[in-house]
């Protein structure tokens, strides 16, 4: 079917957010690129006391729960005729309080991600080339901002190429770790489950992607049946890669040598070539996350404040300036560290973005505009929804008690 015919037959309409078509491959690789970012670089460090079995368990468990929550957003998006972002869906189906909560979660998570990328990219380029951290950050930011400026289609195309490179690099590096003469498989067996819950928060952060789903729904609105399979494949590949990263780090380096940005120590332990390869991987991973997250943050702001268009120069430019300047200031000022950004974002943003879609999907099934070609079926049943509420609500409570010193913080 031609693109023109697909557009003519589509049940969905543009609002302030313009529809730019994505292919399923672009959607899958955008999803992977968004997931394999700062979160993957902090998992090994955050789990260095807990151990590899603990982080592996949580990465699988988090993948399943996040995919279910993403399916809720996907179905709600497909039930809504005018393409909107998560705040728009929340306002339509849960009211103004839901809209505000989800917008805060998106902003907090996005800013936390961008802080992590800014901190991480500067550290990596400093370790590779000896440039000052701020110069390294600028070397990363300038091309990333340029790609993001051109919008969803440019982000999808860049993500497709760079995510493929990222997957290739991580498989090479993990293979090199396993066959290296210094590899010690016994390190993979160490496990301390008393640190399990705080490690879950970083694992949860690694998968936060509910806010990306409306963008993917918009890009695939001409072929809505492809949305759910694209999310499934993207999450499955992401889980596999996320597990490979701490595996490679733990097998090659003792826990006390794992740095906050894990690939720095990982590369040094394997050898000089791997040092550069690992850190190029880290930069690519950050790049493929920075672009869709920044693009989604811009479109969420446009959607939340009901602005005219996400492509109008007078609207897009000031939003992007603020979206980049705030995390840059917080990072350069040293007010927020790399893993702290991951931990607290993972706790609270993940809780809101996992729990609120429950109410969105339940109401969308009652009052949505369209009976979609795909639904998530029994995955939206009340026993599954109760599990989501208990798990994500419980971790938020744990984080508060941990910050107050009543429970182990994990690192």
C-alpha angles and dihedrals in degrees: 000000000000120000090243092055091045090053092048092050096044116116091208130093135206119244123173087317111076121224115239113175122242127193117232088251091054090047092050094047092044088054092049092045092050092050099044097064136094093337093063091051092055100044097084094048094045090050098043092108096037097047139223098292090056096050091043092053092049094045091056094042093047091048092057095045094045092049090053091050091047089052089056090055091044093054092045090050091050090050091055118081099202112061110241138158128251094279089053092050091046092051092047096049107024106023134240096315091056090046092053094045094050092045091052090049092050093048095045092047094045094047090047090052092049092048089053092050093047093048093042099045093050092049093047096049090045091054092046102043106010094241118147113270094247092054090049089051091052091048087057100038101051099061092037092054092046093055091046092050091066093058142228098333093050090047090051094050095045090045092052093057098038095044089055089052090047093053091049092051096048094051091050092048095048092048089051090050093052095049096039116118090235094054113125114190092188089075088067090064097058110109133170109180095189086080093048100104099052089047088055089063092061090044089052090050090054091064103037101132108132090110090057094056097078089052090052090045088053092049092047097039089115090058104026094168088069094060099080096044089049091053092047094050092043093052094044093052090044092053091051092050094043090055092047092057100061088037090059092044097047096044094052104036136039115246093253090059096053110107128208089258093047100199092068093065091034094057094045091052094054099043144276096292091050091047090062095037092051093049094046085053090051092051092048090048091052092045094051089051098040094059101051093038093052091044090050092047090054093049091046091054091048090048095045096050093037093236121176102253142349089222101051109112096224090054103036097047100056092042092053092046091055093041091056100034096055099055090039090056093045091049098045092045090056092232093129126035129212101256093033088058090052096045101050094037090050092051104049105020091047091050094052095042093048098045104038094058087064090067092039094056094043092055095038088059089057102040108017122131099230137040097225128221089239133038132176091239117192092001084084093056119125098253090058092045092051090054090053092050094047096046099045096035090049094053091053090054090047092052091054093049090045092052089051090052098248095114134031111276095209101239 
